[in-house]
Amino acid sequence: MKTALYLIPNLLGNDDAKRTLPDFNLAILNQIQLFVVENEKSARKFIKTVLPEKKQSELEIHILDKNTTGAGLFELASLFKREEPIGIISEAGLPAVADPGSRLVKLAHESGIQVVPLIGPSSILLALMASGMNGQNFAFHGYLPIDKLERKKAIQKLEAESRKNNSTQIFMETPYRNNQLLEDLVKSCHPNTQLCVAANLTMDDEFILTDSLKNWAKKKTDFHKKPAIFLLESN
């Protein structure tokens, strides 16, 4: 197998791998022993789920997360000198998308190492596809501020940006703060602004709904501890 950095998508939840990952990915994964991952426990669980016959004891795993320093990243880049395939796995979904793996991908390009992205689930794009919102002009903002005043300002800025440029604004929250974010959106935005919440994507209890915030205010919903993507559109 050629020397390259393979970007291996992880599952979004406890879903069926056959639903979201092509067999080609599993064939590639089966040939790799050297991995850089965001979380070792979730990476091992993923590999065991999709390739139960692959020996865990033979895997070499290195960590790249939000706490990885410049020196740590330099050490990871030295793996390229071993001239063997390397797999990079995010905690969920696509590596290097809203994920620290992008730092290693950048170093791979600088080191002349081929980068091979594999097909897999992206909660961001799945939510956008299903929202009915503008898929021609959109922006992803990651996590909004935790401070209530700063969060309100950020939400109002996104709403204004959407209205000005006819664009979809996409963001997320730590699952245990989802309900609070929904409440803040209802309080901070114009009642006619459209909101889509896409939760537990690719799972049996998947939930996707787009409606005005005035209608969201009337709904009895509970997204506590459910991985979710939020999309905002104001016309």
Buried (B, 14 or more C-beta within 10 A) or exposed (E): EEEBBBBBBBBBBEBEBEEBBBEEBBEBBEEBBBBBBBBBEBBBBBBEBBBEEBEEEEBEBBBBBEEBEEEBBEEBBEBBEEEBBBBBBBBBBBBBBBBBBBBBBBBBEEEEBEBBBBEBBBBBBBBBEBBBBBEEEBEBBEBBEEEEEEBBBBBEEBBEBBBEEEBBBBBBBEBEBBBBBBEBBBEBBEEEBBBBBBBBBBBEEBBBBBBBBEBBBEEEEEBEEBBBBBBBBBE
